[in-house]
Amino acid sequence: MLTRRKRRGGRTVVFHTVQPTHWFSLLAGVTVGRMPSAGLAWQTLSDPGALALVDADSGRAAALARPHPADLPMVQIVDIERLAGGWLAPASRPQSERHLHEQMAADPLNTMRGLCWLMAMWIVAVHLRTGRPPNVLVAELHFPGIWQGPEAPASAAVWEALAGRIRLGVLAALTSDGDADARFWQALRQPPGIAPVLLGYALRMLADLHRQMLDHGIDPKEMAGTLALYTVDPQDRATACFRPLT
């Protein structure tokens, strides 16, 4: 194994060139960037707009690609990833939440698309680790901590309906389904004023997913940033962002 280090954007990323094994058969002779705390590895692909994410424990792999910039700029996803990371930390939560609401006011569609895209990427990582189908993981996303009381059944139905809108956005990002994306856009517009409410729901669902990832030994920090650093914008708008390789 040959180890080398590259300095990119003020960060040092360690890469390892490895010999193919039976579960690298689709990705033979590529370069691997190890994320030790997650047990995951990035691998280069012939597609300059994508990287392979491989789970060393399970042997499962998936291609992760940038969205087309006309649909969702990668720089916006990276910014949302930074703000989401700040929101997950109690000390920086108020400031990050304020900036997220400012982004929501300026660009509600791409702000929510970016959060859902981030959750879709994390779901792919959980799938690689656990083997559980991504669509099942999406279906299990929920808003934690439903208040229990006399009005709980009615409240639970409302909360579930709102959580369903977020799941629709995650599924649209995961599948690159144009129809699902159009329905998600409608879910952000009706009734008027619903988008900021959905932002709060999405953040708490993201926090629940983050806890699941940590439970499985996956640290998602700067996953989108790494993808952005080593890829370029795709030329083909039809290329899906998340594609299974094994």
Contacts in CASP RR format, 6 or more apart in sequence:
PFRMAT RR
TARGET T0000
AUTHOR 0000-0000-0000
METHOD contacts of the structure
MODEL  1
MLTRRKRRGGRTVVFHTVQPTHWFSLLAGVTVGRMPSAGLAWQTLSDPGA
LALVDADSGRAAALARPHPADLPMVQIVDIERLAGGWLAPASRPQSERHL
HEQMAADPLNTMRGLCWLMAMWIVAVHLRTGRPPNVLVAELHFPGIWQGP
EAPASAAVWEALAGRIRLGVLAALTSDGDADARFWQALRQPPGIAPVLLG
YALRMLADLHRQMLDHGIDPKEMAGTLALYTVDPQDRATACFRPLT
1 16 0 8 1.000
1 17 0 8 1.000
1 18 0 8 1.000
1 19 0 8 1.000
2 16 0 8 1.000
2 17 0 8 1.000
3 14 0 8 1.000
3 15 0 8 1.000
3 16 0 8 1.000
4 14 0 8 1.000
4 15 0 8 1.000
4 17 0 8 1.000
5 12 0 8 1.000
5 13 0 8 1.000
5 14 0 8 1.000
5 15 0 8 1.000
6 12 0 8 1.000
6 13 0 8 1.000
6 15 0 8 1.000
8 229 0 8 1.000
8 230 0 8 1.000
9 229 0 8 1.000
13 33 0 8 1.000
13 226 0 8 1.000
13 229 0 8 1.000
14 33 0 8 1.000
14 34 0 8 1.000
15 31 0 8 1.000
15 32 0 8 1.000
15 33 0 8 1.000
15 34 0 8 1.000
16 31 0 8 1.000
16 32 0 8 1.000
16 33 0 8 1.000
16 34 0 8 1.000
16 41 0 8 1.000
17 29 0 8 1.000
17 31 0 8 1.000
17 32 0 8 1.000
18 24 0 8 1.000
18 29 0 8 1.000
18 32 0 8 1.000
19 29 0 8 1.000
20 27 0 8 1.000
20 28 0 8 1.000
20 29 0 8 1.000
23 54 0 8 1.000
23 59 0 8 1.000
23 60 0 8 1.000
23 61 0 8 1.000
23 246 0 8 1.000
24 30 0 8 1.000
24 43 0 8 1.000
24 54 0 8 1.000
26 61 0 8 1.000
26 245 0 8 1.000
26 246 0 8 1.000
27 43 0 8 1.000
27 45 0 8 1.000
27 52 0 8 1.000
27 54 0 8 1.000
27 61 0 8 1.000
27 245 0 8 1.000
30 43 0 8 1.000
30 44 0 8 1.000
30 45 0 8 1.000
30 52 0 8 1.000
31 43 0 8 1.000
31 44 0 8 1.000
32 41 0 8 1.000
32 42 0 8 1.000
32 43 0 8 1.000
32 54 0 8 1.000
33 41 0 8 1.000
33 42 0 8 1.000
33 43 0 8 1.000
34 40 0 8 1.000
34 41 0 8 1.000
35 41 0 8 1.000
35 42 0 8 1.000
35 219 0 8 1.000
37 217 0 8 1.000
37 219 0 8 1.000
38 125 0 8 1.000
38 217 0 8 1.000
38 218 0 8 1.000
38 219 0 8 1.000
38 220 0 8 1.000
39 55 0 8 1.000
39 56 0 8 1.000
39 57 0 8 1.000
39 217 0 8 1.000
39 218 0 8 1.000
40 53 0 8 1.000
40 54 0 8 1.000
40 55 0 8 1.000
40 56 0 8 1.000
40 125 0 8 1.000
40 128 0 8 1.000
40 218 0 8 1.000
41 53 0 8 1.000
41 54 0 8 1.000
41 56 0 8 1.000
42 51 0 8 1.000
42 52 0 8 1.000
42 53 0 8 1.000
42 54 0 8 1.000
42 226 0 8 1.000
42 230 0 8 1.000
43 51 0 8 1.000
43 52 0 8 1.000
43 53 0 8 1.000
43 54 0 8 1.000
43 61 0 8 1.000
44 51 0 8 1.000
44 52 0 8 1.000
44 230 0 8 1.000
45 51 0 8 1.000
45 52 0 8 1.000
45 63 0 8 1.000
47 63 0 8 1.000
47 65 0 8 1.000
47 234 0 8 1.000
47 239 0 8 1.000
48 231 0 8 1.000
48 232 0 8 1.000
49 65 0 8 1.000
49 66 0 8 1.000
49 231 0 8 1.000
49 232 0 8 1.000
49 233 0 8 1.000
49 234 0 8 1.000
50 63 0 8 1.000
50 64 0 8 1.000
50 65 0 8 1.000
50 66 0 8 1.000
50 231 0 8 1.000
50 234 0 8 1.000
50 239 0 8 1.000
50 243 0 8 1.000
51 63 0 8 1.000
51 64 0 8 1.000
51 65 0 8 1.000
51 226 0 8 1.000
51 227 0 8 1.000
51 230 0 8 1.000
51 231 0 8 1.000
52 61 0 8 1.000
52 62 0 8 1.000
52 63 0 8 1.000
52 64 0 8 1.000
52 245 0 8 1.000
53 61 0 8 1.000
53 62 0 8 1.000
53 63 0 8 1.000
53 64 0 8 1.000
53 124 0 8 1.000
53 125 0 8 1.000
53 128 0 8 1.000
54 60 0 8 1.000
54 61 0 8 1.000
54 128 0 8 1.000
55 61 0 8 1.000
55 125 0 8 1.000
55 128 0 8 1.000
55 129 0 8 1.000
57 129 0 8 1.000
58 128 0 8 1.000
58 129 0 8 1.000
58 130 0 8 1.000
58 131 0 8 1.000
59 128 0 8 1.000
59 246 0 8 1.000
60 127 0 8 1.000
60 128 0 8 1.000
60 129 0 8 1.000
60 131 0 8 1.000
60 246 0 8 1.000
61 128 0 8 1.000
61 244 0 8 1.000
61 245 0 8 1.000
61 246 0 8 1.000
62 124 0 8 1.000
62 127 0 8 1.000
62 128 0 8 1.000
62 242 0 8 1.000
62 243 0 8 1.000
62 244 0 8 1.000
62 245 0 8 1.000
62 246 0 8 1.000
63 242 0 8 1.000
63 243 0 8 1.000
63 244 0 8 1.000
63 245 0 8 1.000
64 121 0 8 1.000
64 124 0 8 1.000
64 227 0 8 1.000
64 241 0 8 1.000
64 242 0 8 1.000
65 231 0 8 1.000
65 234 0 8 1.000
65 239 0 8 1.000
65 240 0 8 1.000
65 241 0 8 1.000
65 242 0 8 1.000
65 243 0 8 1.000
66 74 0 8 1.000
66 227 0 8 1.000
66 228 0 8 1.000
66 231 0 8 1.000
66 232 0 8 1.000
66 233 0 8 1.000
66 234 0 8 1.000
66 241 0 8 1.000
67 73 0 8 1.000
67 74 0 8 1.000
67 77 0 8 1.000
67 117 0 8 1.000
67 234 0 8 1.000
67 241 0 8 1.000
68 233 0 8 1.000
68 234 0 8 1.000
68 236 0 8 1.000
68 237 0 8 1.000
68 239 0 8 1.000
69 233 0 8 1.000
70 237 0 8 1.000
71 113 0 8 1.000
71 237 0 8 1.000
72 110 0 8 1.000
72 113 0 8 1.000
72 114 0 8 1.000
72 117 0 8 1.000
73 110 0 8 1.000
74 224 0 8 1.000
74 227 0 8 1.000
74 228 0 8 1.000
74 231 0 8 1.000
74 233 0 8 1.000
75 228 0 8 1.000
76 107 0 8 1.000
76 110 0 8 1.000
76 111 0 8 1.000
76 114 0 8 1.000
77 114 0 8 1.000
77 117 0 8 1.000
77 118 0 8 1.000
77 224 0 8 1.000
77 228 0 8 1.000
78 224 0 8 1.000
78 225 0 8 1.000
78 228 0 8 1.000
79 103 0 8 1.000
80 100 0 8 1.000
80 103 0 8 1.000
80 111 0 8 1.000
80 114 0 8 1.000
80 115 0 8 1.000
80 118 0 8 1.000
81 118 0 8 1.000
81 222 0 8 1.000
81 223 0 8 1.000
81 224 0 8 1.000
81 225 0 8 1.000
83 96 0 8 1.000
83 99 0 8 1.000
83 100 0 8 1.000
83 103 0 8 1.000
84 96 0 8 1.000
84 100 0 8 1.000
84 115 0 8 1.000
84 118 0 8 1.000
84 203 0 8 1.000
84 206 0 8 1.000
85 92 0 8 1.000
85 96 0 8 1.000
85 221 0 8 1.000
86 92 0 8 1.000
86 93 0 8 1.000
86 95 0 8 1.000
86 96 0 8 1.000
87 93 0 8 1.000
87 96 0 8 1.000
87 97 0 8 1.000
87 100 0 8 1.000
87 203 0 8 1.000
87 207 0 8 1.000
88 206 0 8 1.000
88 207 0 8 1.000
88 210 0 8 1.000
97 203 0 8 1.000
100 111 0 8 1.000
100 199 0 8 1.000
100 203 0 8 1.000
101 196 0 8 1.000
101 199 0 8 1.000
103 111 0 8 1.000
104 111 0 8 1.000
104 112 0 8 1.000
104 195 0 8 1.000
104 196 0 8 1.000
104 199 0 8 1.000
105 196 0 8 1.000
108 188 0 8 1.000
108 195 0 8 1.000
109 185 0 8 1.000
109 188 0 8 1.000
111 199 0 8 1.000
112 169 0 8 1.000
112 184 0 8 1.000
112 188 0 8 1.000
112 195 0 8 1.000
112 198 0 8 1.000
112 199 0 8 1.000
112 202 0 8 1.000
113 169 0 8 1.000
113 173 0 8 1.000
113 181 0 8 1.000
113 184 0 8 1.000
114 173 0 8 1.000
115 199 0 8 1.000
115 202 0 8 1.000
115 203 0 8 1.000
115 206 0 8 1.000
116 166 0 8 1.000
116 169 0 8 1.000
116 170 0 8 1.000
116 172 0 8 1.000
116 173 0 8 1.000
116 184 0 8 1.000
116 202 0 8 1.000
117 173 0 8 1.000
117 241 0 8 1.000
118 206 0 8 1.000
118 224 0 8 1.000
119 141 0 8 1.000
119 170 0 8 1.000
119 173 0 8 1.000
119 202 0 8 1.000
119 205 0 8 1.000
119 206 0 8 1.000
119 209 0 8 1.000
120 134 0 8 1.000
120 138 0 8 1.000
120 170 0 8 1.000
120 171 0 8 1.000
120 173 0 8 1.000
120 174 0 8 1.000
120 241 0 8 1.000
120 242 0 8 1.000
121 220 0 8 1.000
121 223 0 8 1.000
121 224 0 8 1.000
121 227 0 8 1.000
121 242 0 8 1.000
122 209 0 8 1.000
122 210 0 8 1.000
122 213 0 8 1.000
122 220 0 8 1.000
122 223 0 8 1.000
123 134 0 8 1.000
123 137 0 8 1.000
123 138 0 8 1.000
123 170 0 8 1.000
123 174 0 8 1.000
123 209 0 8 1.000
124 134 0 8 1.000
124 174 0 8 1.000
124 242 0 8 1.000
125 213 0 8 1.000
125 218 0 8 1.000
125 220 0 8 1.000
125 223 0 8 1.000
126 132 0 8 1.000
126 137 0 8 1.000
126 209 0 8 1.000
126 212 0 8 1.000
126 213 0 8 1.000
126 216 0 8 1.000
126 218 0 8 1.000
127 133 0 8 1.000
127 134 0 8 1.000
127 137 0 8 1.000
129 216 0 8 1.000
129 217 0 8 1.000
129 218 0 8 1.000
130 216 0 8 1.000
134 174 0 8 1.000
134 242 0 8 1.000
135 171 0 8 1.000
135 174 0 8 1.000
138 167 0 8 1.000
138 170 0 8 1.000
138 171 0 8 1.000
138 174 0 8 1.000
139 167 0 8 1.000
141 163 0 8 1.000
141 166 0 8 1.000
141 167 0 8 1.000
141 170 0 8 1.000
141 205 0 8 1.000
141 208 0 8 1.000
141 209 0 8 1.000
142 160 0 8 1.000
142 163 0 8 1.000
142 205 0 8 1.000
142 208 0 8 1.000
143 159 0 8 1.000
143 160 0 8 1.000
143 162 0 8 1.000
143 163 0 8 1.000
143 201 0 8 1.000
143 204 0 8 1.000
143 205 0 8 1.000
143 208 0 8 1.000
144 204 0 8 1.000
144 205 0 8 1.000
144 207 0 8 1.000
144 208 0 8 1.000
146 152 0 8 1.000
146 155 0 8 1.000
146 156 0 8 1.000
146 159 0 8 1.000
147 155 0 8 1.000
159 201 0 8 1.000
162 197 0 8 1.000
162 198 0 8 1.000
162 201 0 8 1.000
163 201 0 8 1.000
163 205 0 8 1.000
165 184 0 8 1.000
165 187 0 8 1.000
165 188 0 8 1.000
165 198 0 8 1.000
165 201 0 8 1.000
166 198 0 8 1.000
166 201 0 8 1.000
166 202 0 8 1.000
166 205 0 8 1.000
168 180 0 8 1.000
168 183 0 8 1.000
168 184 0 8 1.000
168 187 0 8 1.000
169 180 0 8 1.000
169 181 0 8 1.000
169 184 0 8 1.000
169 187 0 8 1.000
171 177 0 8 1.000
171 180 0 8 1.000
172 178 0 8 1.000
172 180 0 8 1.000
172 181 0 8 1.000
172 183 0 8 1.000
172 184 0 8 1.000
173 241 0 8 1.000
173 242 0 8 1.000
174 241 0 8 1.000
174 242 0 8 1.000
175 240 0 8 1.000
175 242 0 8 1.000
176 238 0 8 1.000
176 239 0 8 1.000
176 240 0 8 1.000
176 241 0 8 1.000
176 242 0 8 1.000
187 194 0 8 1.000
187 198 0 8 1.000
188 194 0 8 1.000
188 195 0 8 1.000
188 198 0 8 1.000
189 195 0 8 1.000
210 220 0 8 1.000
213 219 0 8 1.000
213 220 0 8 1.000
END
